[in-house]
Structures are given as structure tokens and as C-alpha cells.
Amino acid sequence: QKSHHFATQGGATGLAEHGKGRPLRLYYFPAKLQVDGSEHLAFNRLRESSLSVNCVARCCQSLLFVDSPFYYGKVVMVFPDFCGLSSAEAVEPCGRAFSQDWPRAELAGLEPLPEFYIDHASGKPVASEAFGTATAQGKLAAAA
């Protein structure tokens, strides 16, 4: 949803179709940001009821980072596919979130990784056993 929304507003375009090819990468960084030119930033939610807050560049509507109450004020999430990272070290994926939303045939062609998703019937989180210790989300939950 975020990729489609910000692309229609003038942000990054040409992103992969959800459920095809390589999954979207999510990077988590400490929520300690120093910004010069904060007047060039805008904050919004995709829906009034959304818990996550997006930070976008006013000039082009590119999504810069996302904050969520589930991050407990410790991290922000960055989509490097939306906005390139020039000073961040490339990181290999350590887990996959919301994997139930991808076609099983597409997932079968990807490297096996610990998984996390929300069961649509129960509304409860489901995670592979390795997920809690192997991923940023697991590390974040452990730090909270």
C-alpha cells in the first residue's frame, strides 16, 4: 500500500509488484535522527486509523522512514527500495514478514528464512521458531 500510495503522489516508482520477484526490504535503524532542513519533511498516515506515521520529503513525496508504536520509540523502519541509502551498510535479510500474503509458489523460489505473519482468521501473530531470535523484530521485542 505504501509503495503504491507514494508512487501516485510523485515518490519512487517502478517498484516490484507485491507477491512477485524479490520481497521488499525493510531496514531498521535506531530512532536517533538529526535533521538539517526539517521544513522539507512532512508526516502523515495512509489512513486516519493507521498506527504508523510516515516521514516523506515535501518536494517529491518520497517515503523516507516509518515510525510505529510497535517500535517502542527505539527504531524507525526504512524502505531502501523507496529511497536509496548512501551511508548504510548492505545487510542480508534475516527474516521475512507477512509471508502469508505471498503466493506459496513465489516463496518456494526464495531463500528459506524465519517468517512472521498475522493470521487473518484469528488476528494473532504467527512466527517460525527461529523468528524471535533471528530478526530485528525479535531483537526489538526482546529489548522492550
HELIX and SHEET records of a PDB file:
HELIX    1   1 LYS A    2  THR A    8  1                                   7    
HELIX    2   2 SER A   38  HIS A   40  5                                   3    
HELIX    3   3 PRO A   69  TYR A   71  5                                   3    
HELIX    4   4 SER A   99  ASP A  101  5                                   3    
HELIX    5   5 ARG A  104  ALA A  108  1                                   5    
HELIX    6   6 PHE A  131  ALA A  134  1                                   4    
HELIX    7   7 ALA A  136  ALA A  143  1                                   8    
SHEET    1   A 2 TYR A  27  PRO A  30  0                                        
SHEET    2   A 2 VAL A  75  VAL A  78 -1                                        
SHEET    1   B 3 LEU A  41  ASN A  44  0                                        
SHEET    2   B 3 VAL A  53  ALA A  57 -1                                        
SHEET    3   B 3 LEU A  63  ASP A  67 -1                                        
SHEET    1   C 3 ARG A  96  ALA A  97  0                                        
SHEET    2   C 3 GLU A 115  ILE A 118  1                                        
SHEET    3   C 3 PRO A 125  ALA A 127 -1                                        
END                                                                             
